[in-house]
Amino acid sequence: MIRIRPPALRRGDLIRVIAPASPFDRGRFDKGVKVLESLGFRVAWRPDVFSATGYVAGDDVPAIGPAAGQVVE
């Protein structure tokens, strides 16, 4: 099996946060963003990352497209 290893992240690289499963605590999210920024990364997310429908993070249909799009950038 061939292993593919992507290049390591560097200071200034962009990390996009997605919520493909369950909703989460906003306070913990903000703390995590601060940690990533303190390590020199840029952090971005879509405004609907905080949406929730019952026990899942937002609607299933819109979640599929954005998750795939985040990986491409």
Secondary structure, DSSP 8 states (H G I E B T S, - for coil): ----------TT-EEEE--SSS---HHHHHHHHHHHHHTT-EEEE-GGGG--BTTBSS-HHHHHHHHHHHHH-
